[in-house]
Amino acid sequence: MNASASETSSRRRAATLDVAVVGGGMVGTAAALALARAGLDVALLEACPPAVWSAGDDLDLRVVGLAPSSLTLLDELGVWTSIRAARAGRYRHMHVWDAGSGASIDFDAASEGRDALGYIVENNLVQWTLWQALEAAGVRRLCPAEVTGFAARGDRIQLPLAAGETLSAVLLVAADGAASPLRQRAGIGTHGRDYAQRAVVAHVGTERPHGQTAWQRFLVTGPLALLPLADGRSSLVWSLPEAEAQRVLALDDQAFRDELGAASDFRLGRITRTTPRAAFPLKMQLAERYQAGRFVLLGDAAHAVHPLAGQGVNLGLRDVAELRDTLLAARLAGRDIGAAHVLRCYARRRRSADTLDALGFDALARIYAWQLPPLVAARDLGVRLLDRLSPLKRQLSEHAAGL
Ligand SMILES: Cc1cc2nc3c(=O)[nH]c(=O)nc-3n(C[C@H](O)[C@H](O)[C@H](O)COP(=O)(O)OP(=O)(O)OC[C@H]3O[C@@H](n4cnc5c(N)ncnc54)[C@H](O)[C@@H]3O)c2cc1C
């Protein structure tokens, strides 16, 4: 089932706005809600109506691990309690181990004085809950609405829509995903790297309980993660070279379960059942700039990262919090929220933080691909040392949590 075919018709036509947010994925929807709650007049434009989330449906295949910083933002936006009550898998532990050397590292929420390291939640549950909260916050939802371009006109941006209407906003926020048509239209390039890998995803049942633990095994072909779901199953994210991913996708269920059991070192015993599988291409991509005039990027439109650290949407939600705080401060100081010097503060802070993280995840992917024995030995030593160096390990964990 889909949301109302055209929310546009039931909504007041927005001639002039403070902010137009393009892209109603998790990040764009959170941005529209956060900015409206900050007192701005906001419209959200999304090309495809979001799928309705229902407790009666099986868990959606696309899930994310939400870090504490994301839970804080969602809580401030008033949606976290209902997302958690609906369906969220808490994880208290993380066990990461190296198939090459066996060296492992463990993280534990209790030993860091926290009740969880994070929660595994369906993407469409987050998106749908945020989407529903928009109306009460006064956000104008324009959906389906495709933005065909934009142009600066004095102290505003004009946005012609495919339907013929033109919007005018002080600030244009693009959260239109990794392919971001608006980023391209703004002439902002990207750099990064195509991993020539795909992440094979499925929800699987296992012989032994997941124990509220996120399990991750680094194989030379790429990382394999089993993330604890609320219903006792685990969500698989298995990064593999293209050809291997295609082969694994084509296996029958029994052969797939057998291969996955072996690849996960039978840490949770045999794989007892599986949903159908899907696969997503993996790349690291960073926008050269996050701002141009009255235009800013956030979420995957600004940065796409390897899922090995489960941080993509967490970085996007940190962009949202930073943008909201920047605009609030500007407004309180009586400044133009779309002024380049205001937006540059947001862009500088988030781009440097995202760049460090993206390069860090990329370095991890490269280090775990090492196969030469001296390099494997060095990696082994490094991981064992890190596991014993509590202050450093804690710092790493707090960084991942966005604390
Ligand atoms: C296998 C896998 C596992 C992952 N696991 C994790 C994890 O554990 N933790 C984590 O934090 N992240 C994870 N990620 C990353 C996370 O899924 C993404 O970072 C996140 O979904 C990006 O959200 P977004 O809102 O920025 O973009 P998107 O979800 O891509 O949304 C963009 C929206 O813009 C709309 N749009 C595009 N163009 C237009 C237009 N012209 N007009 C109007 N609308 C438009 C699209 O319809 C879409 O709804 C994972 C990714 C993968 C592939």
The ligand as a MOL file (V3000), in Angstrom:
LIG
                    3D

  0  0  0     0  0            999 V3000
M  V30 BEGIN CTAB
M  V30 COUNTS 53 58 0 0 0
M  V30 BEGIN ATOM
M  V30 1 C 23.4470 -2.6770 2.4920 0
M  V30 2 C 23.4470 -1.3810 3.2120 0
M  V30 3 C 23.4440 -1.3700 4.6070 0
M  V30 4 C 23.4580 -0.1590 5.2930 0
M  V30 5 N 23.4740 -0.1860 6.6690 0
M  V30 6 C 23.5080 0.9780 7.3560 0
M  V30 7 C 23.5500 0.9890 8.7950 0
M  V30 8 O 23.5510 -0.0450 9.4560 0
M  V30 9 N 23.5950 2.1900 9.4220 0
M  V30 10 C 23.5930 3.3610 8.7260 0
M  V30 11 O 23.6500 4.4240 9.3550 0
M  V30 12 N 23.5260 3.3930 7.3750 0
M  V30 13 C 23.4940 2.2340 6.6680 0
M  V30 14 N 23.4320 2.2500 5.3090 0
M  V30 15 C 23.3690 3.5450 4.6030 0
M  V30 16 C 21.9390 4.1400 4.6090 0
M  V30 17 O 21.0060 3.2010 4.1100 0
M  V30 18 C 21.9270 5.4110 3.7530 0
M  V30 19 O 22.9620 6.2600 4.2070 0
M  V30 20 C 20.5780 6.1610 3.8700 0
M  V30 21 O 19.5190 5.3450 3.4720 0
M  V30 22 C 20.6110 7.4290 3.0230 0
M  V30 23 O 19.4300 8.1620 3.2450 0
M  V30 24 P 19.1230 9.5130 2.4450 0
M  V30 25 O 17.8170 9.9740 2.9780 0
M  V30 26 O 20.3000 10.4070 2.4920 0
M  V30 27 O 18.9940 9.0790 0.9130 0
M  V30 28 P 17.9310 8.1470 0.1680 0
M  V30 29 O 17.3970 7.1030 1.0820 0
M  V30 30 O 18.5890 7.6910 -1.0760 0
M  V30 31 O 16.7080 9.1340 -0.1660 0
M  V30 32 C 16.7210 10.0540 -1.2460 0
M  V30 33 C 15.2840 10.4130 -1.6100 0
M  V30 34 O 15.2910 11.4520 -2.5800 0
M  V30 35 C 14.2510 11.2400 -3.5130 0
M  V30 36 N 14.6050 11.9820 -4.7600 0
M  V30 37 C 15.6730 11.7890 -5.5780 0
M  V30 38 N 15.6650 12.7010 -6.5700 0
M  V30 39 C 14.5780 13.4950 -6.4060 0
M  V30 40 C 14.0280 14.6140 -7.1130 0
M  V30 41 N 14.6010 15.1080 -8.2280 0
M  V30 42 N 12.8860 15.1890 -6.6570 0
M  V30 43 C 12.2830 14.7060 -5.5280 0
M  V30 44 N 12.7690 13.6440 -4.8200 0
M  V30 45 C 13.8880 13.0530 -5.2470 0
M  V30 46 C 14.2450 9.7120 -3.6780 0
M  V30 47 O 12.9860 9.2670 -4.1640 0
M  V30 48 C 14.5190 9.2510 -2.2480 0
M  V30 49 O 13.3300 9.0460 -1.5040 0
M  V30 50 C 23.4470 1.0600 4.5910 0
M  V30 51 C 23.4330 1.0530 3.1850 0
M  V30 52 C 23.4360 -0.1540 2.5120 0
M  V30 53 C 23.4420 -0.1420 1.0040 0
M  V30 END ATOM
M  V30 BEGIN BOND
M  V30 1 1 1 2
M  V30 2 1 2 3
M  V30 3 2 2 52
M  V30 4 2 3 4
M  V30 5 1 4 5
M  V30 6 1 4 50
M  V30 7 2 5 6
M  V30 8 1 6 7
M  V30 9 1 6 13
M  V30 10 2 7 8
M  V30 11 1 7 9
M  V30 12 1 9 10
M  V30 13 2 10 11
M  V30 14 1 10 12
M  V30 15 2 12 13
M  V30 16 1 13 14
M  V30 17 1 14 15
M  V30 18 1 14 50
M  V30 19 1 15 16
M  V30 20 1 16 17
M  V30 21 1 16 18
M  V30 22 1 18 19
M  V30 23 1 18 20
M  V30 24 1 20 21
M  V30 25 1 20 22
M  V30 26 1 22 23
M  V30 27 1 23 24
M  V30 28 2 24 25
M  V30 29 1 24 26
M  V30 30 1 24 27
M  V30 31 1 27 28
M  V30 32 2 28 29
M  V30 33 1 28 30
M  V30 34 1 28 31
M  V30 35 1 31 32
M  V30 36 1 32 33
M  V30 37 1 33 34
M  V30 38 1 33 48
M  V30 39 1 34 35
M  V30 40 1 35 36
M  V30 41 1 35 46
M  V30 42 1 36 37
M  V30 43 1 36 45
M  V30 44 2 37 38
M  V30 45 1 38 39
M  V30 46 1 39 40
M  V30 47 2 39 45
M  V30 48 1 40 41
M  V30 49 2 40 42
M  V30 50 1 42 43
M  V30 51 2 43 44
M  V30 52 1 44 45
M  V30 53 1 46 47
M  V30 54 1 46 48
M  V30 55 1 48 49
M  V30 56 2 50 51
M  V30 57 1 51 52
M  V30 58 1 52 53
M  V30 END BOND
M  V30 END CTAB
M  END
